[in-house]
Amino acid sequence: MKKYKVILTVLFVVLLAAAAVVVTGVLDINKKGPDEPATDPDEISAEYTNTYTVKADVPLPLMKTDFENVFYTMSKQGDVKFYEVSGGEISELEETGNYEVSAKCSSQTLTAQIHYIEQEEHVFGCGLFTNIMHPEVLIYDYAFFKVTDMFNNYRNTAGTDLYDRGYQLLLIDVDSSRFYSDEKVYSEAFALDENHETTLFLSNDQRTVGMDAMEKTDYKMFTDDILNQHNSTNVLFFSSRYYVDYADSGFADIFTSGGSGTNIDNVRYVIDVDTLHFWNYEEETYFFRDNDDGTFTLKAYNPSSGETRSLETFSGDLSEDYLIKREYILNKKTGEVMNILKGDKYQSIYSILGYEYKTDMFGVSEQGKYCCVRCVKEDGEVLFTVTNLETGEKTVYSNEIFADIASVNLLNDGTVVVSVSTGENSASYYQLVAKF
C-alpha cells in the first residue's frame, strides 16, 4: 500500500484495556479494564518496533479537559491525574487542588471529591460518585461530576450575575457507559459557589419522574460542545420533545433560559433538532433537521426575526451515514468533509486512495487543519488515516491494533491521542509514538 506522508508529529497514546473486570457492588464501570498495567510493555514492543516506540507512561485512558493539550485520567475509585501532551511527550501536571462537593438529584444526595486545575483564570475539575463509595444512595449507582466556568454574563431569575459573583458550573452525567467517553451528556446542572455549596441551575419545573424513581435525564441536556454556544445573557440547552424520551424519538428541542425564568414550553427556542448538536454563528443558531424523506437539512434560526432558513440539504440518514466533530461533518459514504458553519468542503478523504472505506471514527483538530478517521476496507483491513485538510496530504497506517480504537483526539500540531481497548481477561496501557 502506498503511504501518503504529511509533515506533522503524531503521538499515539494507545490504551489496551480489558472488556470486563469483576468488582462488587451494583455499578460496573470496568468495561475498559483495571487500573494498573498487567503486562510489561517490553512484551509487545517487538511487534510494533518498526512503527512505534513503546513507553508505559500512562496507566489509564487519557480523556480531554477544557484546556488545549491537557488530559486527565480517572480510576474507578475516583482518583484523578492530569497530563499535558507537548512535542510528542506526555508529562504529568500537578493539580491545583481538590475538595468535596454534594448535589441533590432526585432527592438523593450525591457526593464526589473534585480534583481540579486552573489555567489563566479558567477552571476544569472532575470527580466520581458510585454507590460502592456511598451505598446509602438507593437510586443512583454512578455519577460523573464536571466543574467548569460559569456562563459569562448569565443572570438567574433574581437578576444575580453568577459569573460576576465567582460561581462555577457543576454538571453531572449519570450514564456509566460514558465513563471513558469524551462525549458525555450532562443531565444535572448546579451553580457552585466559592464555598463549594450547590444550588440548582435552571428550573426543574414540570420535570417528570420515571419508573425507576429518577427524574428524567433528558429534561436538561448539556454536552461539552454546546457549553460555549450561548447568547449574551441566555443559556441554550437541549430538552426532550414534549415529554417523549429523546432515546425513543431521536428529536430534541433547544431551550433558552430567561423569559418567565423557567424552562417550560414557553421558552422553547428551536423545536425538532436532529442530534444533540447546534452552533451559534453570526447571530444565528445552526442545527440539523430530518426531512422524513431520506434527507436532512442544515438550518439557521434567527432569534431577532424568528425566521428559519435552509442552508444545505444532505442525502442519507444523519445518525447512520455521517459523523460530526465540533463544526465539521463527515459523509461516511463519500469521504467528503464539510465545515458546517462556513460551508467549506474538502477533497474526499477516500478519493486519493482508490478504494472505499467503512468509516466509524472521526476527529478534527481544534483549528481545523487536520482530520483523522478510522476505516475498514471490504477485505477487513483496518486503516487509520491522518489528513491535512489544507493540502490534501495524508498519512495512512495499516495495523490490526487500530481495530480496537475506543476514542481519538487530534491536536493542533497533528498529534493524535488514541485510546485502544482490547483483550478479554487482562489489561495493559501503553503510549505508542509513531515513527516516520
Sequence and secondary structure as in RCSB ss.txt:
>XXXX:A:sequence
MKKYKVILTVLFVVLLAAAAVVVTGVLDINKKGPDEPATDPDEISAEYTNTYTVKADVPLPLMKTDFENVFYTMS
KQGDVKFYEVSGGEISELEETGNYEVSAKCSSQTLTAQIHYIEQEEHVFGCGLFTNIMHPEVLIYDYAFFKVTDM
FNNYRNTAGTDLYDRGYQLLLIDVDSSRFYSDEKVYSEAFALDENHETTLFLSNDQRTVGMDAMEKTDYKMFTDD
ILNQHNSTNVLFFSSRYYVDYADSGFADIFTSGGSGTNIDNVRYVIDVDTLHFWNYEEETYFFRDNDDGTFTLKA
YNPSSGETRSLETFSGDLSEDYLIKREYILNKKTGEVMNILKGDKYQSIYSILGYEYKTDMFGVSEQGKYCCVRC
VKEDGEVLFTVTNLETGEKTVYSNEIFADIASVNLLNDGTVVVSVSTGENSASYYQLVAKF
>XXXX:A:secstr
          EEEEEE  S    SSS    TT  SS  S THHHHHHHTTTEEEE   SS  EE SSTTEEEEE 
TT  EEEEEEETTEEEEE  SEEEEEEEEETTEEEEEEEEEEEETTEEEEEEEEETTT TT  S SEEEEEEEE 
 TT B TT  BTTTTT EEEEEE  GGGTT S  EE EEEEE TTS EEESS  TT  B TTSSB TTSSBEEGG
GTT   SS  EEEEEBTTB HHHH EEEEEES TTSS SGGGEEEEEEESS  EEETTEEEEEEE SSSEEEEEE
EETTTTEEEEEEEEES HHHHEEEETTEEEETTT  EEETTT  EE  TTGGGTS  EEEEEEE TTSSEEEEEE
E TTS EEEEEEETTT  EEEEE GGGGGEEEEEE TTS EEEEE   SS  EEEEEEE  
